[in-house]
């Protein structure tokens, strides 16, 4: 039951949004999760500041998932998300944050997993 909220300080075109969605769907497998239940939110033109500045493109990925994953998997996904930001949005990894949030309670379709 993963959810990825991707925020970008730049504009995401419809074509780029589709490419990002597909790349995130592939990337979530690094946590042993499937795209089948992945929910993605892509927000563009966000007012993001890094180090008190917003003169370069910035990205923030907020990843929520049911239960947990090994730290090594989080490291691999962090590397991949930074790569996605660079490849699709031209954002350097030193302007990307990734946050992980684990939960034991997740509801879907009127029941709890």
N, CA, C and O atoms as a Tinker XYZ file with bonds, in Angstrom:
   452  protein
     1  N      0.829000   -1.181000    0.000000    73     2
     2  CA     0.000000    0.000000    0.000000    64     1     3
     3  C      0.878000    1.250000    0.000000    63     2     4     5
     4  O      0.779000    2.055000    0.926000    81     3
     5  N      1.702000    1.433000   -0.972000    73     3     6
     6  CA     2.533000    2.636000   -0.987000    64     5     7
     7  C      1.818000    3.845000   -1.590000    63     6     8     9
     8  O      0.908000    3.725000   -2.411000    81     7
     9  N      2.271000    5.000000   -1.147000    73     7    10
    10  CA     1.813000    6.283000   -1.686000    64     9    11
    11  C      3.043000    7.156000   -1.862000    63    10    12    13
    12  O      3.851000    7.282000   -0.942000    81    11
    13  N      3.192000    7.756000   -3.026000    73    11    14
    14  CA     4.292000    8.686000   -3.267000    64    13    15
    15  C      3.713000   10.027000   -3.647000    63    14    16    17
    16  O      2.968000   10.140000   -4.620000    81    15
    17  N      4.058000   11.048000   -2.875000    73    15    18
    18  CA     3.720000   12.421000   -3.205000    64    17    19
    19  C      5.009000   13.063000   -3.701000    63    18    20    21
    20  O      5.981000   13.177000   -2.954000    81    19
    21  N      5.013000   13.476000   -4.956000    73    19    22
    22  CA     6.193000   14.089000   -5.569000    64    21    23
    23  C      5.903000   15.561000   -5.814000    63    22    24    25
    24  O      4.977000   15.911000   -6.545000    81    23
    25  N      6.702000   16.414000   -5.196000    73    23    26
    26  CA     6.536000   17.861000   -5.338000    64    25    27
    27  C      7.735000   18.420000   -6.094000    63    26    28    29
    28  O      8.884000   18.077000   -5.814000    81    27
    29  N      7.442000   19.284000   -7.054000    73    27    30
    30  CA     8.492000   19.897000   -7.858000    64    29    31
    31  C      8.297000   21.406000   -7.869000    63    30    32    33
    32  O      7.168000   21.895000   -7.866000    81    31
    33  N      9.390000   22.130000   -7.882000    73    31    34
    34  CA     9.306000   23.592000   -7.939000    64    33    35
    35  C      9.107000   24.089000   -9.364000    63    34    36    37
    36  O      8.895000   25.281000   -9.588000    81    35
    37  N      9.175000   23.183000  -10.314000    73    35    38
    38  CA     9.046000   23.529000  -11.731000    64    37    39
    39  C      7.750000   22.959000  -12.307000    63    38    40    41
    40  O      7.041000   22.210000  -11.635000    81    39
    41  N      7.453000   23.313000  -13.535000    73    39    42
    42  CA     6.245000   22.844000  -14.212000    64    41    43
    43  C      6.428000   21.415000  -14.706000    63    42    44    45
    44  O      7.485000   21.053000  -15.225000    81    43
    45  N      5.388000   20.613000  -14.538000    73    43    46
    46  CA     5.357000   19.248000  -15.046000    64    45    47
    47  C      4.322000   19.196000  -16.165000    63    46    48    49
    48  O      3.128000   19.361000  -15.915000    81    47
    49  N      4.765000   18.973000  -17.375000    73    47    50
    50  CA     3.837000   18.877000  -18.510000    64    49    51
    51  C      3.057000   17.560000  -18.408000    63    50    52    53
    52  O      3.490000   16.641000  -17.713000    81    51
    53  N      1.913000   17.461000  -19.094000    73    51    54
    54  CA     1.168000   16.194000  -19.072000    64    53    55
    55  C      2.001000   14.993000  -19.527000    63    54    56    57
    56  O      1.899000   13.917000  -18.938000    81    55
    57  N      2.813000   15.159000  -20.554000    73    55    58
    58  CA     3.665000   14.058000  -21.011000    64    57    59
    59  C      4.676000   13.670000  -19.943000    63    58    60    61
    60  O      4.906000   12.488000  -19.690000    81    59
    61  N      5.279000   14.678000  -19.319000    73    59    62
    62  CA     6.269000   14.437000  -18.273000    64    61    63
    63  C      5.605000   13.779000  -17.064000    63    62    64    65
    64  O      6.202000   12.921000  -16.413000    81    63
    65  N      4.375000   14.181000  -16.767000    73    63    66
    66  CA     3.638000   13.587000  -15.640000    64    65    67
    67  C      3.438000   12.088000  -15.858000    63    66    68    69
    68  O      3.620000   11.294000  -14.936000    81    67
    69  N      3.066000   11.708000  -17.068000    73    67    70
    70  CA     2.880000   10.298000  -17.376000    64    69    71
    71  C      4.199000    9.529000  -17.236000    63    70    72    73
    72  O      4.220000    8.420000  -16.702000    81    71
    73  N      5.294000   10.119000  -17.715000    73    71    74
    74  CA     6.606000    9.480000  -17.608000    64    73    75
    75  C      7.020000    9.334000  -16.149000    63    74    76    77
    76  O      7.549000    8.297000  -15.750000    81    75
    77  N      6.779000   10.374000  -15.355000    73    75    78
    78  CA     7.097000   10.324000  -13.926000    64    77    79
    79  C      6.293000    9.228000  -13.228000    63    78    80    81
    80  O      6.838000    8.450000  -12.445000    81    79
    81  N      4.997000    9.175000  -13.520000    73    79    82
    82  CA     4.134000    8.162000  -12.911000    64    81    83
    83  C      4.649000    6.762000  -13.219000    63    82    84    85
    84  O      4.696000    5.903000  -12.339000    81    83
    85  N      5.030000    6.539000  -14.456000    73    83    86
    86  CA     5.545000    5.227000  -14.856000    64    85    87
    87  C      6.876000    4.927000  -14.155000    63    86    88    89
    88  O      7.092000    3.805000  -13.696000    81    87
    89  N      7.751000    5.903000  -14.073000    73    87    90
    90  CA     9.050000    5.712000  -13.424000    64    89    91
    91  C      8.881000    5.439000  -11.931000    63    90    92    93
    92  O      9.593000    4.609000  -11.366000    81    91
    93  N      7.948000    6.129000  -11.296000    73    91    94
    94  CA     7.692000    5.896000   -9.868000    64    93    95
    95  C      7.089000    4.512000   -9.644000    63    94    96    97
    96  O      7.388000    3.853000   -8.648000    81    95
    97  N      6.247000    4.079000  -10.564000    73    95    98
    98  CA     5.673000    2.738000  -10.480000    64    97    99
    99  C      6.732000    1.653000  -10.562000    63    98   100   101
   100  O      6.638000    0.623000   -9.893000    81    99
   101  N      7.723000    1.890000  -11.374000    73    99   102
   102  CA     8.831000    0.944000  -11.481000    64   101   103
   103  C      9.733000    1.018000  -10.257000    63   102   104   105
   104  O     10.197000   -0.009000   -9.762000    81   103
   105  N      9.980000    2.225000   -9.770000    73   103   106
   106  CA    10.892000    2.433000   -8.644000    64   105   107
   107  C     10.381000    1.806000   -7.349000    63   106   108   109
   108  O     11.179000    1.343000   -6.534000    81   107
   109  N      9.059000    1.784000   -7.149000    73   107   110
   110  CA     8.519000    1.285000   -5.878000    64   109   111
   111  C      8.833000   -0.189000   -5.666000    63   110   112   113
   112  O      8.780000   -0.677000   -4.537000    81   111
   113  N      9.157000   -0.901000   -6.737000    73   111   114
   114  CA     9.509000   -2.315000   -6.598000    64   113   115
   115  C     10.791000   -2.494000   -5.788000    63   114   116   117
   116  O     11.047000   -3.584000   -5.276000    81   115
   117  N     11.596000   -1.447000   -5.667000    73   115   118
   118  CA    12.814000   -1.520000   -4.860000    64   117   119
   119  C     12.502000   -1.716000   -3.379000    63   118   120   121
   120  O     13.363000   -2.150000   -2.614000    81   119
   121  N     11.269000   -1.396000   -2.972000    73   119   122
   122  CA    10.843000   -1.628000   -1.589000    64   121   123
   123  C     10.077000   -2.949000   -1.459000    63   122   124   125
   124  O      9.501000   -3.240000   -0.410000    81   123
   125  N     10.076000   -3.735000   -2.523000    73   123   126
   126  CA     9.337000   -4.987000   -2.494000    64   125   127
   127  C      7.843000   -4.772000   -2.639000    63   126   128   129
   128  O      7.052000   -5.657000   -2.310000    81   127
   129  N      7.449000   -3.606000   -3.127000    73   127   130
   130  CA     6.038000   -3.280000   -3.325000    64   129   131
   131  C      5.719000   -3.324000   -4.811000    63   130   132   133
   132  O      6.619000   -3.357000   -5.650000    81   131
   133  N      4.437000   -3.324000   -5.123000    73   131   134
   134  CA     3.998000   -3.418000   -6.504000    64   133   135
   135  C      3.280000   -2.138000   -6.921000    63   134   136   137
   136  O      2.698000   -1.442000   -6.090000    81   135
   137  N      3.328000   -1.838000   -8.209000    73   135   138
   138  CA     2.611000   -0.677000   -8.718000    64   137   139
   139  C      1.093000   -0.888000   -8.637000    63   138   140   141
   140  O      0.330000    0.077000   -8.691000    81   139
   141  N      0.669000   -2.113000   -8.511000    73   139   142
   142  CA    -0.768000   -2.425000   -8.489000    64   141   143
   143  C     -1.534000   -1.591000   -7.466000    63   142   144   145
   144  O     -2.640000   -1.133000   -7.751000    81   143
   145  N     -0.969000   -1.389000   -6.291000    73   143   146
   146  CA    -1.647000   -0.620000   -5.251000    64   145   147
   147  C     -0.975000    0.726000   -4.987000    63   146   148   149
   148  O     -1.321000    1.411000   -4.025000    81   147
   149  N     -0.040000    1.100000   -5.813000    73   147   150
   150  CA     0.642000    2.378000   -5.643000    64   149   151
   151  C     -0.275000    3.544000   -6.015000    63   150   152   153
   152  O     -0.903000    3.548000   -7.074000    81   151
   153  N     -0.337000    4.523000   -5.126000    73   151   154
   154  CA    -1.026000    5.772000   -5.444000    64   153   155
   155  C      0.052000    6.848000   -5.551000    63   154   156   157
   156  O      0.953000    6.921000   -4.716000    81   155
   157  N     -0.049000    7.675000   -6.575000    73   155   158
   158  CA     0.937000    8.723000   -6.831000    64   157   159
   159  C      0.223000   10.065000   -6.934000    63   158   160   161
   160  O     -0.827000   10.184000   -7.565000    81   159
   161  N      0.816000   11.064000   -6.304000    73   159   162
   162  CA     0.363000   12.445000   -6.476000    64   161   163
   163  C      1.565000   13.239000   -6.966000    63   162   164   165
   164  O      2.648000   13.164000   -6.386000    81   163
   165  N      1.369000   13.996000   -8.033000    73   163   166
   166  CA     2.441000   14.821000   -8.586000    64   165   167
   167  C      2.002000   16.274000   -8.515000    63   166   168   169
   168  O      0.991000   16.662000   -9.099000    81   167
   169  N      2.770000   17.061000   -7.797000    73   167   170
   170  CA     2.475000   18.483000   -7.636000    64   169   171
   171  C      3.592000   19.286000   -8.282000    63   170   172   173
   172  O      4.770000   19.047000   -8.017000    81   171
   173  N      3.225000   20.231000   -9.123000    73   171   174
   174  CA     4.249000   21.072000   -9.743000    64   173   175
   175  C      4.078000   22.526000   -9.319000    63   174   176   177
   176  O      3.100000   22.899000   -8.671000    81   175
   177  N      5.056000   23.326000   -9.704000    73   175   178
   178  CA     5.074000   24.763000   -9.403000    64   177   179
   179  C      4.910000   25.050000   -7.910000    63   178   180   181
   180  O      4.254000   26.016000   -7.522000    81   179
   181  N      5.521000   24.191000   -7.072000    73   179   182
   182  CA     5.474000   24.381000   -5.628000    64   181   183
   183  C      6.528000   25.409000   -5.225000    63   182   184   185
   184  O      7.588000   25.496000   -5.844000    81   183
   185  N      6.241000   26.163000   -4.216000    73   183   186
   186  CA     7.200000   27.149000   -3.680000    64   185   187
   187  C      8.116000   26.442000   -2.701000    63   186   188   189
   188  O      7.879000   26.452000   -1.493000    81   187
   189  N      9.155000   25.833000   -3.225000    73   187   190
   190  CA    10.118000   25.092000   -2.422000    64   189   191
   191  C     11.408000   25.896000   -2.299000    63   190   192   193
   192  O     11.857000   26.532000   -3.252000    81   191
   193  N     11.986000   25.855000   -1.113000    73   191   194
   194  CA    13.258000   26.524000   -0.843000    64   193   195
   195  C     14.214000   25.499000   -0.267000    63   194   196   197
   196  O     13.828000   24.672000    0.559000    81   195
   197  N     15.450000   25.554000   -0.702000    73   195   198
   198  CA    16.481000   24.668000   -0.175000    64   197   199
   199  C     17.649000   25.532000    0.268000    63   198   200   201
   200  O     18.208000   26.283000   -0.531000    81   199
   201  N     18.016000   25.429000    1.528000    73   199   202
   202  CA    19.091000   26.268000    2.049000    64   201   203
   203  C     18.745000   27.744000    1.991000    63   202   204   205
   204  O     19.626000   28.593000    1.855000    81   203
   205  N     17.457000   28.048000    2.093000    73   203   206
   206  CA    17.005000   29.437000    2.058000    64   205   207
   207  C     16.907000   30.032000    0.668000    63   206   208   209
   208  O     16.595000   31.214000    0.517000    81   207
   209  N     17.168000   29.230000   -0.339000    73   207   210
   210  CA    17.155000   29.716000   -1.727000    64   209   211
   211  C     16.165000   28.921000   -2.574000    63   210   212   213
   212  O     15.834000   27.778000   -2.259000    81   211
   213  N     15.704000   29.540000   -3.639000    73   211   214
   214  CA    14.893000   28.818000   -4.623000    64   213   215
   215  C     15.316000   29.175000   -6.044000    63   214   216   217
   216  O     14.490000   29.274000   -6.951000    81   215
   217  N     16.626000   29.368000   -6.215000    73   215   218
   218  CA    17.163000   29.752000   -7.515000    64   217   219
   219  C     17.476000   28.559000   -8.424000    63   218   220   221
   220  O     17.857000   28.744000   -9.580000    81   219
   221  N     17.317000   27.339000   -7.907000    73   219   222
   222  CA    17.511000   26.125000   -8.693000    64   221   223
   223  C     16.272000   25.241000   -8.521000    63   222   224   225
   224  O     15.564000   25.352000   -7.520000    81   223
   225  N     16.012000   24.369000   -9.493000    73   223   226
   226  CA    14.872000   23.457000   -9.348000    64   225   227
   227  C     15.042000   22.548000   -8.127000    63   226   228   229
   228  O     16.154000   22.134000   -7.797000    81   227
   229  N     13.931000   22.248000   -7.469000    73   227   230
   230  CA    13.930000   21.468000   -6.236000    64   229   231
   231  C     12.840000   20.398000   -6.332000    63   230   232   233
   232  O     11.807000   20.604000   -6.969000    81   231
   233  N     13.088000   19.248000   -5.687000    73   231   234
   234  CA    12.078000   18.183000   -5.615000    64   233   235
   235  C     12.014000   17.625000   -4.202000    63   234   236   237
   236  O     13.011000   17.592000   -3.481000    81   235
   237  N     10.820000   17.188000   -3.824000    73   235   238
   238  CA    10.602000   16.528000   -2.536000    64   237   239
   239  C      9.708000   15.323000   -2.777000    63   238   240   241
   240  O      8.622000   15.455000   -3.342000    81   239
   241  N     10.154000   14.160000   -2.353000    73   239   242
   242  CA     9.380000   12.928000   -2.464000    64   241   243
   243  C      8.994000   12.470000   -1.066000    63   242   244   245
   244  O      9.857000   12.275000   -0.210000    81   243
   245  N      7.709000   12.300000   -0.838000    73   243   246
   246  CA     7.187000   11.819000    0.435000    64   245   247
   247  C      6.613000   10.428000    0.174000    63   246   248   249
   248  O      5.604000   10.288000   -0.517000    81   247
   249  N      7.257000    9.408000    0.725000    73   247   250
   250  CA     6.896000    8.021000    0.462000    64   249   251
   251  C      6.292000    7.407000    1.721000    63   250   252   253
   252  O      6.946000    7.333000    2.761000    81   251
   253  N      5.037000    6.969000    1.619000    73   251   254
   254  CA     4.359000    6.302000    2.733000    64   253   255
   255  C      4.102000    4.856000    2.342000    63   254   256   257
   256  O      3.786000    4.561000    1.189000    81   255
   257  N      4.242000    3.945000    3.322000    73   255   258
   258  CA     3.985000    2.555000    3.010000    64   257   259
   259  C      3.487000    1.784000    4.215000    63   258   260   261
   260  O      3.763000    2.137000    5.361000    81   259
   261  N      2.754000    0.734000    3.934000    73   259   262
   262  CA     2.281000   -0.179000    4.962000    64   261   263
   263  C      3.459000   -1.003000    5.447000    63   262   264   265
   264  O      4.187000   -1.598000    4.652000    81   263
   265  N      3.637000   -1.030000    6.750000    73   263   266
   266  CA     4.728000   -1.746000    7.407000    64   265   267
   267  C      6.056000   -1.044000    7.121000    63   266   268   269
   268  O      6.130000    0.184000    7.170000    81   267
   269  N      7.086000   -1.799000    6.829000    73   267   270
   270  CA     8.401000   -1.186000    6.659000    64   269   271
   271  C      9.181000   -1.937000    5.588000    63   270   272   273
   272  O      8.724000   -2.936000    5.032000    81   271
   273  N     10.353000   -1.425000    5.327000    73   271   274
   274  CA    11.273000   -2.055000    4.380000    64   273   275
   275  C     12.678000   -1.941000    4.971000    63   274   276   277
   276  O     12.905000   -1.103000    5.844000    81   275
   277  N     13.607000   -2.750000    4.523000    73   275   278
   278  CA    14.981000   -2.649000    5.023000    64   277   279
   279  C     15.627000   -1.319000    4.642000    63   278   280   281
   280  O     15.316000   -0.747000    3.597000    81   279
   281  N     16.515000   -0.839000    5.485000    73   279   282
   282  CA    17.206000    0.426000    5.227000    64   281   283
   283  C     17.903000    0.416000    3.863000    63   282   284   285
   284  O     17.906000    1.426000    3.159000    81   283
   285  N     18.484000   -0.711000    3.496000    73   283   286
   286  CA    19.167000   -0.800000    2.197000    64   285   287
   287  C     18.187000   -0.545000    1.048000    63   286   288   289
   288  O     18.557000    0.048000    0.035000    81   287
   289  N     16.938000   -0.993000    1.207000    73   287   290
   290  CA    15.925000   -0.746000    0.175000    64   289   291
   291  C     15.583000    0.736000    0.122000    63   290   292   293
   292  O     15.400000    1.294000   -0.960000    81   291
   293  N     15.496000    1.381000    1.292000    73   291   294
   294  CA    15.252000    2.824000    1.319000    64   293   295
   295  C     16.400000    3.581000    0.638000    63   294   296   297
   296  O     16.172000    4.558000   -0.076000    81   295
   297  N     17.613000    3.126000    0.863000    73   295   298
   298  CA    18.772000    3.773000    0.227000    64   297   299
   299  C     18.702000    3.630000   -1.295000    63   298   300   301
   300  O     18.977000    4.585000   -2.022000    81   299
   301  N     18.335000    2.442000   -1.776000    73   299   302
   302  CA    18.221000    2.223000   -3.224000    64   301   303
   303  C     17.105000    3.076000   -3.822000    63   302   304   305
   304  O     17.259000    3.644000   -4.903000    81   303
   305  N     15.975000    3.161000   -3.107000    73   303   306
   306  CA    14.880000    3.972000   -3.630000    64   305   307
   307  C     15.246000    5.450000   -3.615000    63   306   308   309
   308  O     14.897000    6.185000   -4.539000    81   307
   309  N     15.945000    5.889000   -2.574000    73   307   310
   310  CA    16.392000    7.283000   -2.535000    64   309   311
   311  C     17.278000    7.591000   -3.740000    63   310   312   313
   312  O     17.121000    8.626000   -4.388000    81   311
   313  N     18.200000    6.692000   -4.030000    73   311   314
   314  CA    19.079000    6.872000   -5.190000    64   313   315
   315  C     18.264000    6.930000   -6.478000    63   314   316   317
   316  O     18.524000    7.761000   -7.348000    81   315
   317  N     17.283000    6.049000   -6.592000    73   315   318
   318  CA    16.460000    6.018000   -7.814000    64   317   319
   319  C     15.599000    7.264000   -7.945000    63   318   320   321
   320  O     15.467000    7.810000   -9.040000    81   319
   321  N     15.002000    7.730000   -6.825000    73   319   322
   322  CA    14.180000    8.937000   -6.888000    64   321   323
   323  C     15.013000   10.158000   -7.270000    63   322   324   325
   324  O     14.552000   11.018000   -8.021000    81   323
   325  N     16.226000   10.232000   -6.756000    73   323   326
   326  CA    17.118000   11.325000   -7.174000    64   325   327
   327  C     17.427000   11.206000   -8.662000    63   326   328   329
   328  O     17.502000   12.214000   -9.365000    81   327
   329  N     17.606000    9.982000   -9.144000    73   327   330
   330  CA    17.833000    9.767000  -10.567000    64   329   331
   331  C     16.631000   10.153000  -11.411000    63   330   332   333
   332  O     16.789000   10.709000  -12.498000    81   331
   333  N     15.437000    9.865000  -10.923000    73   331   334
   334  CA    14.206000   10.242000  -11.630000    64   333   335
   335  C     14.095000   11.760000  -11.696000    63   334   336   337
   336  O     13.748000   12.314000  -12.739000    81   335
   337  N     14.387000   12.435000  -10.587000    73   335   338
   338  CA    14.336000   13.904000  -10.566000    64   337   339
   339  C     15.307000   14.488000  -11.591000    63   338   340   341
   340  O     14.987000   15.460000  -12.276000    81   339
   341  N     16.481000   13.895000  -11.690000    73   339   342
   342  CA    17.491000   14.367000  -12.650000    64   341   343
   343  C     17.074000   14.052000  -14.081000    63   342   344   345
   344  O     17.082000   14.926000  -14.948000    81   343
   345  N     16.711000   12.803000  -14.317000    73   343   346
   346  CA    16.399000   12.342000  -15.671000    64   345   347
   347  C     15.174000   13.022000  -16.279000    63   346   348   349
   348  O     15.200000   13.421000  -17.443000    81   347
   349  N     14.114000   13.154000  -15.505000    73   347   350
   350  CA    12.855000   13.658000  -16.050000    64   349   351
   351  C     12.629000   15.148000  -15.825000    63   350   352   353
   352  O     11.908000   15.791000  -16.588000    81   351
   353  N     13.250000   15.704000  -14.768000    73   351   354
   354  CA    12.982000   17.097000  -14.418000    64   353   355
   355  C     14.226000   17.976000  -14.410000    63   354   356   357
   356  O     14.119000   19.184000  -14.199000    81   355
   357  N     15.408000   17.395000  -14.636000    73   355   358
   358  CA    16.638000   18.178000  -14.645000    64   357   359
   359  C     17.022000   18.726000  -13.281000    63   358   360   361
   360  O     17.672000   19.768000  -13.190000    81   359
   361  N     16.624000   18.031000  -12.215000    73   359   362
   362  CA    16.903000   18.495000  -10.845000    64   361   363
   363  C     18.068000   17.697000  -10.280000    63   362   364   365
   364  O     18.026000   16.468000  -10.232000    81   363
   365  N     19.101000   18.402000   -9.855000    73   363   366
   366  CA    20.271000   17.764000   -9.262000    64   365   367
   367  C     19.913000   17.097000   -7.940000    63   366   368   369
   368  O     19.079000   17.602000   -7.188000    81   367
   369  N     20.543000   15.968000   -7.661000    73   367   370
   370  CA    20.300000   15.221000   -6.438000    64   369   371
   371  C     20.539000   16.010000   -5.170000    63   370   372   373
   372  O     19.951000   15.716000   -4.129000    81   371
   373  N     21.416000   17.030000   -5.252000    73   371   374
   374  CA    21.677000   17.826000   -4.047000    64   373   375
   375  C     20.569000   18.848000   -3.783000    63   374   376   377
   376  O     20.687000   19.682000   -2.885000    81   375
   377  N     19.499000   18.778000   -4.569000    73   375   378
   378  CA    18.304000   19.598000   -4.346000    64   377   379
   379  C     17.049000   18.716000   -4.281000    63   378   380   381
   380  O     15.953000   19.130000   -4.659000    81   379
   381  N     17.250000   17.493000   -3.789000    73   379   382
   382  CA    16.154000   16.532000   -3.648000    64   381   383
   383  C     16.154000   15.988000   -2.226000    63   382   384   385
   384  O     17.189000   15.557000   -1.717000    81   383
   385  N     14.991000   16.011000   -1.594000    73   383   386
   386  CA    14.794000   15.346000   -0.306000    64   385   387
   387  C     13.816000   14.197000   -0.522000    63   386   388   389
   388  O     12.906000   14.274000   -1.347000    81   387
   389  N     14.032000   13.130000    0.244000    73   387   390
   390  CA    13.136000   11.979000    0.225000    64   389   391
   391  C     12.796000   11.640000    1.677000    63   390   392   393
   392  O     13.686000   11.452000    2.506000    81   391
   393  N     11.508000   11.567000    1.970000    73   391   394
   394  CA    11.052000   11.216000    3.318000    64   393   395
   395  C     10.269000    9.917000    3.249000    63   394   396   397
   396  O      9.458000    9.715000    2.345000    81   395
   397  N     10.519000    9.037000    4.214000    73   395   398
   398  CA     9.796000    7.773000    4.300000    64   397   399
   399  C      8.954000    7.764000    5.568000    63   398   400   401
   400  O      9.398000    8.190000    6.634000    81   399
   401  N      7.733000    7.272000    5.428000    73   399   402
   402  CA     6.847000    7.139000    6.574000    64   401   403
   403  C      6.220000    5.751000    6.537000    63   402   404   405
   404  O      5.621000    5.349000    5.539000    81   403
   405  N      6.368000    5.030000    7.639000    73   403   406
   406  CA     5.833000    3.682000    7.752000    64   405   407
   407  C      4.593000    3.708000    8.640000    63   406   408   409
   408  O      4.521000    4.482000    9.595000    81   407
   409  N      3.622000    2.861000    8.320000    73   407   410
   410  CA     2.427000    2.758000    9.147000    64   409   411
   411  C      2.007000    1.300000    9.258000    63   410   412   413
   412  O      2.223000    0.510000    8.339000    81   411
   413  N      1.414000    0.955000   10.377000    73   411   414
   414  CA     0.894000   -0.393000   10.585000    64   413   415
   415  C     -0.584000   -0.480000   10.216000    63   414   416   417
   416  O     -1.139000   -1.574000   10.112000    81   415
   417  N     -1.220000    0.673000   10.019000    73   415   418
   418  CA    -2.656000    0.712000    9.738000    64   417   419
   419  C     -2.899000    1.408000    8.404000    63   418   420   421
   420  O     -2.533000    2.567000    8.212000    81   419
   421  N     -3.523000    0.675000    7.492000    73   419   422
   422  CA    -3.801000    1.235000    6.180000    64   421   423
   423  C     -5.155000    0.687000    5.713000    63   422   424   425
   424  O     -5.359000   -0.525000    5.656000    81   423
   425  N     -6.056000    1.581000    5.389000    73   423   426
   426  CA    -7.378000    1.173000    4.931000    64   425   427
   427  C     -7.501000    1.270000    3.425000    63   426   428   429
   428  O     -6.854000    2.097000    2.783000    81   427
   429  N     -8.346000    0.409000    2.873000    73   427   430
   430  CA    -8.582000    0.389000    1.434000    64   429   431
   431  C     -9.902000   -0.322000    1.181000    63   430   432   433
   432  O    -10.157000   -1.382000    1.753000    81   431
   433  N    -10.731000    0.245000    0.344000    73   431   434
   434  CA   -11.952000   -0.410000   -0.111000    64   433   435
   435  C    -12.795000   -0.923000    1.063000    63   434   436   437
   436  O    -13.276000   -2.055000    1.041000    81   435
   437  N    -12.966000   -0.087000    2.077000    73   435   438
   438  CA   -13.800000   -0.353000    3.258000    64   437   439
   439  C    -13.235000   -1.392000    4.218000    63   438   440   441
   440  O    -13.962000   -1.872000    5.088000    81   439
   441  N    -11.963000   -1.755000    4.088000    73   439   442
   442  CA   -11.374000   -2.675000    5.068000    64   441   443
   443  C     -9.944000   -2.259000    5.377000    63   442   444   445
   444  O     -9.367000   -1.403000    4.707000    81   443
   445  N     -9.393000   -2.878000    6.399000    73   443   446
   446  CA    -8.022000   -2.588000    6.831000    64   445   447
   447  C     -7.093000   -3.717000    6.404000    63   446   448   449
   448  O     -7.425000   -4.897000    6.516000    81   447
   449  N     -5.935000   -3.329000    5.917000    73   447   450
   450  CA    -4.906000   -4.341000    5.621000    64   449   451
   451  C     -4.225000   -4.735000    6.914000    63   450   452
   452  O     -3.324000   -5.575000    6.906000    81   451
